[in-house]
Amino acid sequence: MFSKFYPPAPELASLVQHYMLVHVHYPAHGQAVVKPFPPAPEQCLYFYPRGAVWNYQHGSQRHVLSPDSIVVGPQVTRVDLCFSPEHLVICVAFRPGGLHRLLGTPMTELFDLPVESELLFGSELRQVREQLRDPAATYDHMIGLVEAFLLRQARRIRVAQRPIDAVLPLLLKPGTVPPLDWLADAACLSARQFERNFRERLGMGPKLFSRISRFSHAFRLKDHHPELDWLSVALRTGYTDYRHLVRDCREFAGVTPPTLLTIDAADSKRVYTLLPGQRWESRQ
């Protein structure tokens, strides 16, 4: 398995948090690998240059063959991903509001629904998809192709940066979320204007977004620190008690936290629960 996080170019730093590339091989005749993908605060552009990806959408209760490039906007229900024996994914994780600024599309239109990327970015993205399929392309070259595409998109950015865009990342920090009135004041908006602009940029209200952010942080913390008990995980990530973490997990993932972790641990490779800054290069 190879995995690596890449920082964006300075010109894209206000839009993109990071790029993640993961390449993993599974036994060709082994049991199908299924990984749970519960809601996370990041809104992402994905490329699958090698290997088909099937997903089971718990919201619509249907199995879907994913296109080789999708945009995942505001997600509130769990998706289970089923990989081919070879799986290569490139993920562009946008800063809060970054995808909206790039597309000019209200994120409410992408609510809990993955969309084929070409429908949003046009035919230019098709060329990137074809170039990424080149078997001679190195990992760094693949990231370069994706970043060059985003740089071209950013030159004709649809929505200018505003004070609210500097406030949105505060809701990603684990712990106590600042009061809505404080956030609105920092964004130079009234509370009602802040709520409206927030929904346009992130597809949901600030309270739901901060809950998803807190839940996602708790799940990843426990995944990477199994020695922590669930109460410690809950308290470290801003929950008042374990019961509230269970409530969020049932709502967003459909199961209890231990059950979700057991499903994820059925395959030891952390394909989608890596943390920024990690680099894991090994052949398994």
C-alpha positions, -999 to +999 in steps of 0.1 A: +000+000+000+012+035-008-003+066+006+008+102+007-007+137+014+004+166-008+000+203+001-016+225-025+002+252-045+001+287-027-024+299-054-048+272-043-043+274-005-075+293+001-095+266-017-078+233-011-067+217+022-046+189+007-044+161-019-044+125-008-032+096-030-037+060-020-028+029-041-036-005-027-036-040-040-058-068-027-057-106-036-074-110-069-095-140-057-100-129-021-132-117-005-145-084-017-132-055+005-159-032+019-150-001+038-176+021+056-174+058+047-195+077+073-202+115+068-171+137+071-169+176+069-146+176+039-161+182+005-140+164-021-132+157-057-122+121-063-104+104-091-103+065-095-077+060-123-074+023-116-100-001-104-138+001-103-155+013-071-190+001-061-208+019-034-239+011-013-257+043-004-274+038+030-297+069+024-312+056-009-304+019-001-290+011-035-258-002-050-241+021-076-211+017-098-192+049-093-179+069-123-141+072-123-143+108-110-169+121-086-176+152-065-188+145-029-204+176-014-224+178+019-227+142+031-250+132+060-255+094+055-230+065+054-217+050+022-200+016+020-173+014-007-164-019-024-130-020-041-115-039-070-083-059-064-064-028-074-076+005-060-060+039-067-077+070-055-067+107-057-087+129-034-088+167-035-101+178-001-114+214-003-114+239+025-148+247+039-166+267+012-138+261-013-158+239-036-186+264-037-162+292-046-147+271-074-180+260-089-203+288-080-230+262-073-250+263-041-239+232-021-275+225-012-279+212-048-253+185-040-268+175-007-259+138+002-256+129-035-222+121-052-221+137-087-201+127-117-174+154-118-176+161-156-212+173-151-199+201-128-165+209-143-171+202-180-152+184-207-118+197-195-120+173-166-124+144-191-089+150-204-075+148-168-093+115-163-078+101-195-043+113-186-045+097-151-051+063-167-017+063-183+001+033-167+034+051-170+022+080-149+040+084-115+022+093-084+037+128-083+029+133-120-008+124-113-010+150-085+006+175-109-021+168-135-049+173-110-033+205-096-027+220-131-064+214-138-074+231-105-051+261-112-068+266-145-102+264-128-091+289-101-082+315-127-119+318-135-131+314-100-169+319-096-172+333-061-148+358-045-135+353-010-154+370+018-149+373+056-172+343+062-147+321+044-121+328+071-146+319+098-158+285+084-126+265+093-133+273+130-161+247+129-136+220+120-117+223+153-127+197+179-141+210+211-166+238+218-179+256+187-181+294+191-217+307+194-236+315+162-238+352+170-200+353+175-194+336+142-218+359+124-202+389+138-167+377+128-181+372+093-196+407+092-231+393+088-263+391+108-272+358+122-298+352+095-274+362+067-247+340+082-270+310+082-280+316+046-245+321+034-233+290+054-259+268+037-250+281+003-213+273+009-216+240+027-251+227+020-263+225+056-266+246+087-237+253+110-250+231+138-253+200+116-219+207+101-202+210+134-219+178+146-206+159+116-171+174+121-171+163+157-183+128+149-158+124+121-130+135+144-141+110+171-142+081+147-108+088+133-093+094+167-105+060+179-094+044+147-058+056+152-057+053+190-075+020+198-060+022+233-084+050+242-117+040+256-148+054+240-156+078+269-121+093+265-126+097+228-160+114+233-146+139+259-115+147+238-136+155+208-161+179+225-189+155+235-203+159+270-206+121+274-205+089+254-243+087+250-242+118+227-215+102+206-236+070+202-266+092+192-245+109+164-230+076+153-265+060+150-278+090+130-248+094+106-236+058+103-267+037+113-248+017+140-231+021+173-195+033+175-180-001+183-199-017+155-187+009+130-151+004+141-155-034+138-168-030+102-139-007+093-113-030+110-124-060+089-097-047+065-066-033+083-056-008+055-067+027+063-077+037+028-100+066+038-093+072+075-057+084+071-049+117+088-033+146+071+005+145+076+006+107+075+027+090+049+026+053+046+047+036+019+048-001+020+040-031-002+014-055+013 
